[in-house]
Each structure stands twice: as C-alpha cells, then as structure tokens.
Amino acid sequence: MVFNNGVIVSVDTSEIAQVVSSAKLKEILDSLGPANGKTPKPGTKALCGSGWCDHSVCTNTNQEPLHCEYRDNRRKICYDTCSN
C-alpha cells in the first residue's frame, strides 16, 4: 500500500488476488477507498470502479500533480485520493 498524507493512494494486489475470489477482492478494495469517493479520471485503458482504477498507479512524474496513471502491470490499483 502507498499512502499520501496518511491516506491510501495505491495498492499492489499481487498477493491477495491469489488467495481470495474476485468478488472478495472488490469488497476489500472498496473498503480501503474513501467514503463517497469520486471515480478517478485515469489515462486510457484503466478500468475504474467505485473510487478506484484498476491497472493504474498514483504518480507525479516530472513534478506534475499526483494523478492515476495507467500501467501495464495489472496488479496495481489507484484510488481517487491520489491528488494534491
């Protein structure tokens, strides 16, 4: 898990996805996100859920503001808390 100012912004789901069902994984991921969170606006191809985006990470490359960015690694999740 990655935190920014004490709030979760990214999760690597590699290990947990191997031991729980897809439905349970979604339940766990939803519980980690902020209550009443807004769906993040990632780059193309990221699949957004309720307050989080699959296949994306929280980044601020080249001094840009933190944002969800699509990554080819399908085991990463980015939350809408990924913003300044």
KAGI-V657261 format. One record per residue. RES is the residue in three letters. OMEGA is omega as a letter, one per 20 degrees, with the letter a starting at -180 (* if undefined). NEAR is the number of other C-alpha atoms within 8 Angstrom. Layout:
res->RES omega->OMEGA near->NEAR
res->RES omega->OMEGA near->NEAR
//
This chain:
res->MET omega->r near->7
res->VAL omega->a near->7
res->PHE omega->r near->9
res->ASN omega->a near->8
res->ASN omega->r near->4
res->GLY omega->a near->5
res->VAL omega->a near->7
res->ILE omega->r near->14
res->VAL omega->r near->14
res->SER omega->r near->14
res->VAL omega->r near->10
res->ASP omega->a near->9
res->THR omega->a near->9
res->SER omega->a near->8
res->GLU omega->a near->7
res->ILE omega->a near->8
res->ALA omega->a near->10
res->GLN omega->a near->6
res->VAL omega->r near->6
res->VAL omega->r near->8
res->SER omega->r near->7
res->SER omega->r near->7
res->ALA omega->r near->6
res->LYS omega->r near->8
res->LEU omega->r near->11
res->LYS omega->r near->8
res->GLU omega->r near->8
res->ILE omega->a near->8
res->LEU omega->r near->8
res->ASP omega->a near->10
res->SER omega->r near->7
res->LEU omega->a near->7
res->GLY omega->a near->13
res->PRO omega->r near->8
res->ALA omega->a near->4
res->ASN omega->a near->5
res->GLY omega->r near->10
res->LYS omega->r near->7
res->THR omega->a near->11
res->PRO omega->r near->11
res->LYS omega->a near->5
res->PRO omega->r near->11
res->GLY omega->a near->8
res->THR omega->r near->5
res->LYS omega->r near->5
res->ALA omega->a near->11
res->LEU omega->a near->7
res->CYS omega->r near->10
res->GLY omega->a near->8
res->SER omega->r near->8
res->GLY omega->r near->15
res->TRP omega->r near->14
res->CYS omega->r near->16
res->ASP omega->r near->13
res->HIS omega->a near->15
res->SER omega->r near->17
res->VAL omega->r near->12
res->CYS omega->a near->13
res->THR omega->r near->10
res->ASN omega->a near->9
res->THR omega->r near->5
res->ASN omega->r near->4
res->GLN omega->r near->5
res->GLU omega->r near->6
res->PRO omega->r near->8
res->LEU omega->r near->10
res->HIS omega->r near->10
res->CYS omega->a near->17
res->GLU omega->r near->11
res->TYR omega->r near->12
res->ARG omega->a near->9
res->ASP omega->r near->6
res->ASN omega->a near->7
res->ARG omega->a near->8
res->ARG omega->r near->9
res->LYS omega->r near->15
res->ILE omega->r near->14
res->CYS omega->a near->17
res->TYR omega->r near->15
res->ASP omega->r near->14
res->THR omega->r near->10
res->CYS omega->r near->15
res->SER omega->a near->7
res->ASN omega->* near->4
//
